C-alpha cells in the first residue's frame, strides 16, 4: 500500500510553492494597474489585457489554491464553478448594458 502512493515534489508540498503562486497572482494583479496608470495600451487592447490577466489569475486560484485539478474527483465542484461563472457573466453583461444605455433613455427634467 505504501508503494502505491504517489510522491509529490518539494514544490507541491511546501509553503514555498504557495508563496510562489501567491506572488505570481499578485504580479498578475499589479500589471493591469500599472498599464492603466501609465496608459501604455489603447482602450481596446487594455480591455483585452485586463481580461486576460483576470482569466489567468482565476485559473491559478482554481488549480493551485482550490485544488480542482483532478476532474474525476471534483466533478460537481467543477460544474458549480461553471454555473457560477455563467451567472456572474449574465450579471456583468446586464450591468454593462444598462449603464451604457442609461444615458440614451434618460429623461431630462
Buried (B, 14 or more C-beta within 10 A) or exposed (E): EEEEEEEEEEEEEEEEBBEEBBEBBEEBEEEBEEBEEEEEBEEEEBEEBBEEBEEEBBEBBBEBEEEBEEEEEBEEBBEEBEEEEEEEEEEEEEEEEEEEEEEEEEEEE
